[in-house]
Amino acid sequence: MTTNAMYEKELTFQADRRRAGVELIKTISDLWYEKSIEMVLFRNQLIDRTVSDIINLHEYAGEFVGKPISVFDTVEIAKAVLSLDLPPSKLDLGKLTYEFHMEDDKYSNAKAFVIDKLKSAKSSADITPKDVVLYGFGRIGRLLAREMMSKMGKGNQLRLRAVVTRDQNDAVSIEKRASLLRYDSIHGDFQGSVVADTENNALIINGTTVHLITAQKPEDIDYTAYGIDDALVIDNTGAFTTQEALARHLVSKGVSKVLLTAPGKGVPNIVHGVNQNEYNPDEIDIFSAASCTTNAITPILKAVEDTLGVVKGHLETIHAYTNDQNLVDNMHKKYRRGRAAGLNMVITETGAGSAVAKALPSLTGKLTSNAIRVPVPNGSLVVLNLEVGKKTSIDEVNKIMKKYALEGELVEQIKYSLNNELVSSDIIGTSAPAIYDSNATIVSADGKNVVLYVWYDNEYGYSHQVIRLAKYISKVRRFTYY
């Protein structure tokens, strides 16, 4: 074949592949908006993606599992799912496609395979949607609002009904809140519509009304006056962190559950994927989603503890600066945090080492921790230096992490990175709370000490963990296949 003929053949293949990408996008949309079935590709979101995004995600998927994952095959599996009568679900199209290739000799076609793999979905219980109130509208609150509204679909799970702020909502402040939701210097523009309804004290997000409520005290609010009942309040303020303070939300009319987006005292601190099943939402009303750092390290530590055993270790967090630091040198109640955040690396404390033990009691007393705030606005890294119970190697450690990222209870929590050029800006927008840097792993010559590098988007990845826990608390978790 001549060079020109080869080139023409490549052009034809690329055109066919992009057409298949267009067909996959349509099928994914039909599944989501018609049947409330969300499809992901090895935990990567597929809704509202471009054709180029779809092609690139397939390239990553093939590299991840070590076998080609073709868009021609995924569209066939997706269409087979569309043809079935399934309840609201979240399905990993990459895993289904990979398994179909591994077992294709057992099935006559893709539909027969999908019917067999998803047969247990028919027994899923009906889901009652849950009203949600965001108490506070800062960095995490706005990301939660973005994610809930962009993934609302038919509203079968979490329904964002109101946002509570302390400051009075006049016309100017409502427009400012709308603008902060529309535009974000780190995460980009919101892919939806936000209208400031100043007359009714509300934001109209993607055509749905979200009330703006002003209150100085949680117990003063009557949510039922806004048509909100049996609601989950997600407290993003950081002002209420004890069981007693958070219980004030339950005094409000229309509230049944509370979720804190920070470490809490006297309440269950939960890392979703690790220890949520130890707490029954029917018996407990107040929960904590712990911290972003705790959510990043706990899944990785669980994988190590379950396979190699952790004797002891130290974790060092290299963390993006946060709003509690000063923009310029000024007084601060904590040492060093008063120095200009955009100009300095700042050593400070973190409770993540002890916080892990709340989710993994076997690690109690085994970890020390510290933190360094650095001049980046988002994107953080934890260095885990561990002494393990069994001798190991780099290949074995990476194999363990890849297995946990591919199957089991932590597939939503651990993303396995193959990128040799990975830097902090690359991980922004990653929904997994822990991004395992496989190319940075170090193991000592005697095989007893390992150093692991775990990246995390301390805003976006954590927000997804909060939403996962919110769904568990509200009992609106759909059938999943990972």
Secondary structure, DSSP 8 states (H G I E B T S, - for coil): --HHHHHHHHHHHHHHHHHHHHHHHHHHHHHHHHH-EEEEETTEE-TT--HHHHHHHHHHHHHHHTS---HHHHHHHHHHHHTS---SEEEEHHHHHHHHHHTGGG-SSHHHHHHHHTGGGGG------EEEEEE--SHHHHHHHHHHHHT-TTTSSEEEEEEEESS---HHHHHHHHHHHH--TTT---SS-EEEETTTTEEEETTEEEEEEE-SSGGG-BGGGGT--SEEEEE-SSS--BHHHHTHHHHSBTEEEEEESS--BSS-B--TTTSGGGS-TTT--EEE---HHHHHHHHHHHHHHHHT-EEEEEEEEEEE--TTS-SSS---SSSSTTS-TTT--EEE---HHHHHHHH-GGGTTTEEEEEEEES-SS-EEEEEEEEESS---HHHHHHHHHHHHHSSTTTTTEEEE--TT--GGGGTT--SSEEEEGGG-EE-TTSSEEEEEEEE-TTHHHHHHHHHHHHHHTT---EEE-
